[in-house]
Amino acid sequence: MLLSVNIPKTPSSESLLKLWAERYAVDISSLSKNPKFYGELVKAAWPEARALTAAKLLKTVLERTSRQAVIQAKSLYQYIPDIIDFQAEHRIAQFACKVYQTLLSFYQQQSGLVVTPIVKQMTYGNEEATLVLQTIPSVEKLVNELEQSLLKYQEQHLIAKEQRVLGFLTTLFNFTNQLLVNQLTPVEKVLLCPYFKFLEEQVSIPWQRICVAAAKHQLGSPALALVQQMLPIASEISSIVYCRLLQVLPNYQSVRGSLGHPEIAHSCLRDLDMFQAYLWLCVLEESLRPIEQELVPLCVMVMPNVGVEWEMTNKWKRQLVDEIESRVQPEQKPLLLNYTQGMESAFFAARQRLGHPGDIIEVPSGFGDNLIIHVNSQNPF
């Protein structure tokens, strides 16, 4: 959930802000080898071309697209017609349009291409040079530009007096982004898709709050070092976990379709990133409150209503935790386990409340590597 917070100007916060911005950079190494395409990309980045792209989306497409996205989202969340009337629906679409107007206005203000050569350390000591396009020159400025319109948009779930609307609002951006992308040329997609990605993540993933929480820690502190290590590989971890889920659940179906469908893949990867972000937010805040009071209630509220069974949530959480734990050093594990086990406990408590009283779960104990505690929810003692 988006909260109005300012990122402090501290070395710790700045280091994570930089890592956050890297999520929206695009590797254009292969594109640069195609002179024609790269030339078109350069032209599309000119202020005049950016203005034409924005005008194309704003003139007729955006309003029609937002309305179409509302219809799609309503069909996904079958309970929506019961809690949102036509006036509220129209108001939500209008606020969504204002958010996109602000986003596209910011996009127009940028000029040219900011391309940075980066040398990556590969396996066996080899190095690989890549060209990275910084599509959003200042994430912090974009955050400030969008904050008020996004907060007003998010307030609609409060006006509706119904928490379930919050999931609908996030999904609406997802559908709108997909529809808008279809209106773009290939070079426009390179430049603008990162903005759409940022927008969808800003209302669902607490990257900004992670940067704020980092201010509590000195550079080199164990908690900050762990988060600095894990944030750059968040998307890689999500991809690995998603591929494993495809293997263990090849026939899984939700309301939107099979697990392998591109749109489902997009949502799964975003949500796996979200789980990781909430975990790292807890680490930096030294509290499980964000997971207990935000992530778990969100999953309880949204997942069943889009046909995602609790077993699916449990499987991907377990797969995700296993992958994260495999990426840290032995000396980092005690710190990490405080929060991964806390996440397990929070979801287990929610599972009990939802009426799964007979489940037996395995809780790794911090008392020893080989000690596993088996907990039966009917008789936990």
Secondary structure per residue as TSV (DSSP state, phi and psi in degrees):
chain	resnum	aa	ss	phi	psi
A	1	M	-	360.0	136.9
A	2	L	-	-78.0	130.6
A	3	L	-	-122.4	151.8
A	4	S	-	-81.5	102.8
A	5	V	-	-138.6	147.9
A	6	N	-	-102.7	136.8
A	7	I	-	-81.6	117.9
A	8	P	-	-64.8	152.2
A	9	K	-	-89.0	71.0
A	10	T	S	-119.8	155.4
A	11	P	H	-56.7	-37.7
A	12	S	H	-65.9	-47.7
A	13	S	H	-65.7	-40.8
A	14	E	H	-62.4	-35.7
A	15	S	H	-65.6	-38.2
A	16	L	H	-78.8	-30.8
A	17	L	H	-61.3	-39.5
A	18	K	H	-64.2	-42.3
A	19	L	H	-65.9	-36.7
A	20	W	H	-62.3	-45.4
A	21	A	H	-61.9	-31.7
A	22	E	G	-65.6	-18.1
A	23	R	G	-63.6	-23.4
A	24	Y	G	-108.1	9.6
A	25	A	E	-81.2	152.3
A	26	V	E	-122.9	128.3
A	27	D	E	-76.8	112.5
A	28	I	-	-110.6	22.5
A	29	S	T	-56.2	-46.8
A	30	S	T	-71.6	-35.1
A	31	L	G	-65.9	-34.8
A	32	S	G	-67.3	-17.4
A	33	K	G	-83.8	-5.1
A	34	N	-	-108.2	94.3
A	35	P	H	-55.2	-39.0
A	36	K	H	-65.6	-48.8
A	37	F	H	-65.6	-42.0
A	38	Y	H	-64.4	-37.0
A	39	G	H	-63.6	-40.4
A	40	E	H	-66.0	-35.5
A	41	L	H	-65.0	-43.0
A	42	V	H	-60.9	-44.2
A	43	K	H	-65.0	-39.4
A	44	A	H	-66.9	-19.5
A	45	A	T	-87.9	-8.1
A	46	W	S	-63.8	150.2
A	47	P	H	-54.9	-40.6
A	48	E	H	-63.7	-41.4
A	49	A	H	-70.1	-38.5
A	50	R	H	-61.6	-39.9
A	51	A	H	-63.9	-39.2
A	52	L	H	-65.9	-40.1
A	53	T	H	-62.0	-46.9
A	54	A	H	-63.5	-42.7
A	55	A	H	-62.9	-38.7
A	56	K	H	-59.3	-42.3
A	57	L	I	-76.9	-34.7
A	58	L	I	-78.8	-35.3
A	59	K	I	-59.4	-57.1
A	60	T	I	-130.7	-29.0
A	61	V	I	-68.9	-43.6
A	62	L	H	-62.4	-48.4
A	63	E	H	-64.0	-43.1
A	64	R	H	-65.8	-39.6
A	65	T	H	-66.2	-43.4
A	66	S	H	-61.0	-41.0
A	67	R	H	-64.4	-42.7
A	68	Q	H	-64.8	-38.6
A	69	A	H	-65.4	-36.9
A	70	V	H	-60.6	-43.8
A	71	I	H	-62.1	-43.3
A	72	Q	H	-64.3	-44.3
A	73	A	H	-65.6	-37.7
A	74	K	H	-64.0	-37.1
A	75	S	H	-69.1	-29.4
A	76	L	H	-74.6	-49.2
A	77	Y	S	-92.1	90.7
A	78	Q	T	-65.3	-18.5
A	79	Y	T	-81.9	-11.0
A	80	I	H	-59.3	-45.0
A	81	P	H	-56.5	-23.8
A	82	D	H	-81.0	-18.8
A	83	I	H	-120.8	-7.2
A	84	I	-	-128.4	121.8
A	85	D	-	-86.5	179.2
A	86	F	H	-61.8	-39.7
A	87	Q	H	-63.7	-43.6
A	88	A	H	-65.0	-39.7
A	89	E	H	-61.1	-44.5
A	90	H	H	-64.6	-40.2
A	91	R	H	-64.6	-41.9
A	92	I	H	-62.0	-43.5
A	93	A	H	-62.5	-38.7
A	94	Q	H	-65.2	-43.7
A	95	F	H	-65.0	-36.6
A	96	A	H	-62.5	-42.4
A	97	C	H	-60.3	-40.4
A	98	K	H	-64.3	-37.4
A	99	V	H	-62.3	-46.0
A	100	Y	H	-67.8	-34.2
A	101	Q	H	-61.5	-42.5
A	102	T	H	-65.4	-42.3
A	103	L	H	-62.1	-46.3
A	104	L	H	-70.8	-30.5
A	105	S	H	-63.9	-42.7
A	106	F	H	-64.3	-41.1
A	107	Y	H	-59.1	-40.9
A	108	Q	H	-65.6	-28.9
A	109	Q	H	-73.4	-16.3
A	110	Q	-	-80.4	157.7
A	111	S	-	-143.7	133.6
A	112	G	S	73.0	-168.7
A	113	L	-	-116.8	136.0
A	114	V	-	-109.0	100.4
A	115	V	E	-111.9	129.9
A	116	T	E	-121.8	126.0
A	117	P	E	-76.3	131.9
A	118	I	E	-128.9	135.6
A	119	V	E	-101.6	118.9
A	120	K	E	-99.6	139.0
A	121	Q	E	-83.7	120.1
A	122	M	-	-101.0	178.4
A	123	T	G	-61.5	148.3
A	124	Y	G	64.0	24.0
A	125	G	G	82.0	0.9
A	126	N	-	-72.8	155.2
A	127	E	E	-118.6	147.6
A	128	E	E	-133.7	127.0
A	129	A	E	-90.3	133.5
A	130	T	E	-130.6	156.6
A	131	L	E	-108.2	122.6
A	132	V	E	-114.7	126.8
A	133	L	E	-93.2	120.1
A	134	Q	E	-84.5	92.2
A	135	T	S	-70.5	-31.6
A	136	I	S	-115.1	97.1
A	137	P	S	-57.5	-35.6
A	138	S	-	-138.2	101.8
A	139	V	H	-63.3	-38.2
A	140	E	H	-62.6	-40.8
A	141	K	H	-64.9	-40.1
A	142	L	H	-64.9	-39.2
A	143	V	H	-56.8	-47.8
A	144	N	H	-65.9	-38.2
A	145	E	H	-63.7	-39.9
A	146	L	H	-89.3	-15.6
A	147	E	H	-55.0	-51.6
A	148	Q	H	-65.1	-43.9
A	149	S	H	-67.8	-34.7
A	150	L	H	-70.6	-40.1
A	151	L	H	-64.9	-39.5
A	152	K	H	-65.8	-38.4
A	153	Y	H	-63.4	-45.0
A	154	Q	H	-67.7	-27.4
A	155	E	T	-63.1	-14.7
A	156	Q	H	-62.8	-26.9
A	157	H	H	-73.2	-24.0
A	158	L	H	-76.8	-39.5
A	159	I	H	-63.4	-38.2
A	160	A	T	-73.7	-11.2
A	161	K	T	54.3	41.0
A	162	E	-	-150.2	112.0
A	163	Q	T	-61.3	-29.4
A	164	R	T	-64.4	-19.1
A	165	V	H	-65.5	-24.4
A	166	L	H	-59.4	-44.3
A	167	G	H	-64.5	-36.4
A	168	F	H	-62.7	-40.5
A	169	L	H	-64.5	-40.4
A	170	T	H	-65.9	-44.0
A	171	T	H	-64.2	-32.9
A	172	L	H	-60.8	-41.2
A	173	F	H	-64.1	-40.6
A	174	N	H	-58.5	-48.3
A	175	F	H	-68.6	-40.8
A	176	T	H	-62.2	-43.3
A	177	N	H	-57.8	-45.7
A	178	Q	H	-60.3	-42.8
A	179	L	H	-68.5	-38.2
A	180	L	H	-69.9	-38.9
A	181	V	H	-59.0	-33.7
A	182	N	T	-65.3	-15.9
A	183	Q	T	-91.5	-2.8
A	184	L	S	-99.1	151.3
A	185	T	-	-78.0	165.5
A	186	P	H	-55.1	-41.8
A	187	V	H	-72.1	-34.0
A	188	E	H	-65.1	-35.2
A	189	K	H	-62.9	-40.6
A	190	V	H	-58.6	-41.4
A	191	L	H	-81.6	-35.0
A	192	L	H	-102.3	-27.9
A	193	C	H	-57.7	-37.7
A	194	P	H	-60.0	-30.8
A	195	Y	H	-67.7	-41.6
A	196	F	H	-65.5	-39.0
A	197	K	H	-62.1	-45.1
A	198	F	H	-57.8	-45.3
A	199	L	H	-61.4	-46.7
A	200	E	H	-64.2	-39.0
A	201	E	H	-72.3	-32.2
A	202	Q	H	-64.7	-28.5
A	203	V	T	-94.7	-2.0
A	204	S	T	-129.7	-21.9
A	205	I	-	-122.7	127.8
A	206	P	-	-83.2	49.4
A	207	W	H	-59.9	-41.1
A	208	Q	H	-62.5	-42.2
A	209	R	H	-68.7	-29.0
A	210	I	H	-63.7	-43.2
A	211	C	H	-62.5	-38.9
A	212	V	H	-65.7	-45.9
A	213	A	H	-64.9	-25.7
A	214	A	G	-62.8	-24.8
A	215	A	G	-62.3	-20.4
A	216	K	G	-73.7	-12.0
A	217	H	S	-117.7	144.6
A	218	Q	-	-81.0	151.6
A	219	L	T	-57.1	133.6
A	220	G	T	92.9	-7.1
A	221	S	-	-67.1	149.7
A	222	P	H	-56.7	-42.8
A	223	A	H	-66.0	-47.1
A	224	L	H	-65.6	-41.6
A	225	A	H	-60.7	-39.4
A	226	L	H	-63.2	-45.9
A	227	V	H	-67.8	-40.6
A	228	Q	H	-60.8	-34.4
A	229	Q	H	-72.2	-37.1
A	230	M	H	-91.9	-28.8
A	231	L	G	-59.1	-44.0
A	232	P	G	-64.2	-20.1
A	233	I	G	-107.8	14.9
A	234	A	H	-60.0	-46.7
A	235	S	H	-66.7	-37.0
A	236	E	H	-63.1	-43.8
A	237	I	H	-62.3	-43.6
A	238	S	H	-60.7	-41.4
A	239	S	H	-64.4	-42.0
A	240	I	H	-64.2	-44.8
A	241	V	H	-65.1	-41.3
A	242	Y	H	-61.3	-43.3
A	243	C	H	-62.8	-36.9
A	244	R	H	-66.6	-39.1
A	245	L	H	-63.2	-37.7
A	246	L	H	-60.9	-35.2
A	247	Q	H	-73.9	-42.3
A	248	V	H	-85.4	-18.8
A	249	L	-	-130.3	59.9
A	250	P	T	-65.2	-23.9
A	251	N	T	-107.0	13.8
A	252	Y	-	-67.7	138.7
A	253	Q	E	-132.6	134.5
A	254	S	E	-113.7	-174.1
A	255	V	T	-59.6	-35.3
A	256	R	T	-83.5	-13.1
A	257	G	E	136.3	-162.9
A	258	S	E	-76.6	160.6
A	259	L	T	-62.7	-27.8
A	260	G	T	-84.9	-3.9
A	261	H	S	-65.4	137.7
A	262	P	H	-53.6	-40.0
A	263	E	H	-69.5	-36.0
A	264	I	H	-68.0	-40.7
A	265	A	H	-58.2	-44.6
A	266	H	H	-57.8	-47.7
A	267	S	H	-66.9	-39.9
A	268	C	H	-62.3	-46.0
A	269	L	H	-64.0	-40.9
A	270	R	H	-62.3	-43.7
A	271	D	H	-70.3	-33.5
A	272	L	H	-66.3	-38.5
A	273	D	H	-61.7	-39.9
A	274	M	H	-63.3	-43.9
A	275	F	H	-58.1	-44.6
A	276	Q	H	-63.4	-42.7
A	277	A	H	-61.4	-42.1
A	278	Y	H	-65.7	-35.1
A	279	L	H	-62.8	-47.0
A	280	W	H	-70.9	-29.5
A	281	L	H	-63.8	-41.8
A	282	C	H	-63.1	-41.9
A	283	V	H	-59.5	-45.8
A	284	L	H	-74.9	-32.8
A	285	E	H	-83.4	-8.5
A	286	E	T	55.7	43.3
A	287	S	-	-157.8	144.1
A	288	L	S	-88.6	3.8
A	289	R	H	-56.8	-43.8
A	290	P	H	-58.8	-37.4
A	291	I	I	-71.8	-47.2
A	292	E	I	-68.0	-38.7
A	293	Q	I	-101.4	-10.7
A	294	E	I	-124.4	-58.1
A	295	L	I	-66.3	-50.2
A	296	V	H	-62.8	-49.3
A	297	P	H	-59.0	-36.0
A	298	L	H	-62.9	-44.3
A	299	C	H	-64.8	-42.3
A	300	V	H	-62.7	-37.5
A	301	M	H	-76.6	-41.6
A	302	V	H	-96.0	-48.2
A	303	M	G	-55.0	-51.4
A	304	P	G	-61.5	-29.7
A	305	N	G	-77.5	-10.7
A	306	V	G	-113.8	18.1
A	307	G	T	80.4	15.8
A	308	V	-	-92.9	111.5
A	309	E	-	-70.6	156.0
A	310	W	H	-60.0	-34.1
A	311	E	H	-59.6	-37.3
A	312	M	H	-64.8	-46.9
A	313	T	H	-59.2	-41.9
A	314	N	H	-65.7	-41.4
A	315	K	H	-65.4	-44.7
A	316	W	H	-74.6	-28.6
A	317	K	H	-65.1	-43.5
A	318	R	H	-65.8	-43.8
A	319	Q	H	-62.0	-40.6
A	320	L	H	-65.9	-46.4
A	321	V	H	-61.9	-42.0
A	322	D	H	-60.1	-43.4
A	323	E	H	-67.5	-41.8
A	324	I	H	-62.3	-45.9
A	325	E	H	-64.3	-27.7
A	326	S	H	-75.0	-13.8
A	327	R	T	-95.4	-6.5
A	328	V	S	-104.0	159.9
A	329	Q	-	-77.0	154.5
A	330	P	G	-53.0	-38.5
A	331	E	G	-71.6	-15.5
A	332	Q	G	-89.8	-14.8
A	333	K	H	-63.9	-42.2
A	334	P	H	-56.0	-42.3
A	335	L	H	-63.7	-46.7
A	336	L	H	-63.7	-42.8
A	337	L	H	-62.9	-28.2
A	338	N	H	-55.3	-34.7
A	339	Y	H	-99.6	-35.7
A	340	T	H	-67.3	-39.5
A	341	Q	H	-69.3	-34.4
A	342	G	H	-64.3	-38.1
A	343	M	H	-63.3	-45.1
A	344	E	H	-57.9	-45.0
A	345	S	H	-64.6	-40.0
A	346	A	H	-64.6	-42.5
A	347	F	H	-71.9	-34.1
A	348	F	H	-64.3	-41.5
A	349	A	H	-62.1	-40.2
A	350	A	H	-65.8	-38.0
A	351	R	H	-62.1	-40.7
A	352	Q	H	-61.6	-44.3
A	353	R	H	-65.2	-27.5
A	354	L	T	-82.6	-2.6
A	355	G	T	94.4	41.9
A	356	H	-	-118.3	67.2
A	357	P	T	-75.0	-17.5
A	358	G	T	-101.1	10.0
A	359	D	-	-75.5	144.6
A	360	I	E	-112.7	127.6
A	361	I	E	-121.0	158.2
A	362	E	E	-105.2	123.5
A	363	V	E	-113.5	109.5
A	364	P	E	-60.1	133.0
A	365	S	-	-94.0	147.3
A	366	G	T	-80.9	-1.3
A	367	F	T	-82.3	-14.8
A	368	G	-	-179.2	151.8
A	369	D	T	-63.7	-29.5
A	370	N	T	-102.8	6.8
A	371	L	-	-99.0	121.3
A	372	I	E	-119.2	129.8
A	373	I	E	-97.4	124.4
A	374	H	E	-95.3	123.5
A	375	V	E	-115.5	122.2
A	376	N	E	-100.6	123.6
A	377	S	T	-68.3	-17.4
A	378	Q	T	-78.9	-27.4
A	379	N	S	-145.9	72.2
A	380	P	-	-66.7	-11.2
A	381	F	-	-111.4	360.0
